[in-house]
Amino acid sequence: MKNFDLIDENTLNKIRVYCSSNKNEEFCGLIYKNKNVLHIYKCKNIASDPKKYFIINDEDYEKCSYKGEVICCFHSHVNDKGFSAEDISNSLKSEISYLIYNIQKDEFDFFDCIKYSYYKKYIDLPYIHGVNDCWSTIQNFLNNETAFKATEPEPSRLDQQDKILSWDWSDRKEWIESMNARKVIPIPKTLNELKIYDVLILKSKYEKIPTFGALLLENNLILHQNDHETSKIECLRKGHINLINYVGRFN
């Protein structure tokens, strides 16, 4: 997601200096354009816990909008983490691209809300068994947005009215391999070994068996929907590697 065609190095440096002035809290602000020149507007983080989250006051946004066209919202991450589900959701809902400055790595990351506006159809969906659930959400994305076609691994589960809270994926490898030339690959040791549209079958932190799936999207984002939770897109992190049981990949 390191695509900064719209943001010049001078603006990035200003953000770096501003966010680095306090490495213990998330700093935030807006980037606006006036006469084809980019400027940053520093905002107060009004979140109750600024070490973990950020919230920009509506008044700050309004003041900035009087100065020029708001093109991006930026904030810092004090920990080594990429975009959270909240970041992606808020960017898409507000239709404002997001820029993150990772203080620990001294790196920027960019999410283009225009390019990925279609992601909005797949996030914050309420859990409905057989409609929006662990597999159905992935299946819908693949069938609607890619050339790959995904099938239902266990049609009988659709008649179970959500009686099975945690579905064991351990014995589904044959189905993964038979589905439209998909194959199971060895458990990756690093994130770089994964490819876009890989289906990651993962264990939860609390169960030893693999019980949920995630679809790898562009720029190390994953789409997933845990039991009885809304669907989300967030950054794939190193910690996820330890939870992967197997990976399905299209040839």
Secondary structure as GFF3:
##gff-version 3
##sequence-region A 1 251
A	DSSP	alpha_helix	9	20	.	.	.	ID=ss1
A	DSSP	beta_strand	28	34	.	.	.	ID=ss2
A	DSSP	beta_strand	37	43	.	.	.	ID=ss3
A	DSSP	alpha_helix	58	67	.	.	.	ID=ss4
A	DSSP	beta_strand	69	77	.	.	.	ID=ss5
A	DSSP	alpha_helix	85	94	.	.	.	ID=ss6
A	DSSP	beta_strand	97	102	.	.	.	ID=ss7
A	DSSP	beta_strand	107	111	.	.	.	ID=ss8
A	DSSP	three_ten_helix	117	122	.	.	.	ID=ss9
A	DSSP	alpha_helix	136	145	.	.	.	ID=ss10
A	DSSP	three_ten_helix	155	159	.	.	.	ID=ss11
A	DSSP	alpha_helix	173	178	.	.	.	ID=ss12
A	DSSP	beta_strand	182	185	.	.	.	ID=ss13
A	DSSP	three_ten_helix	191	193	.	.	.	ID=ss14
A	DSSP	beta_strand	199	203	.	.	.	ID=ss15
A	DSSP	beta_strand	210	216	.	.	.	ID=ss16
A	DSSP	three_ten_helix	218	220	.	.	.	ID=ss17
A	DSSP	beta_strand	221	224	.	.	.	ID=ss18
A	DSSP	beta_strand	232	235	.	.	.	ID=ss19
A	DSSP	alpha_helix	238	241	.	.	.	ID=ss20
A	DSSP	beta_strand	244	250	.	.	.	ID=ss21
###
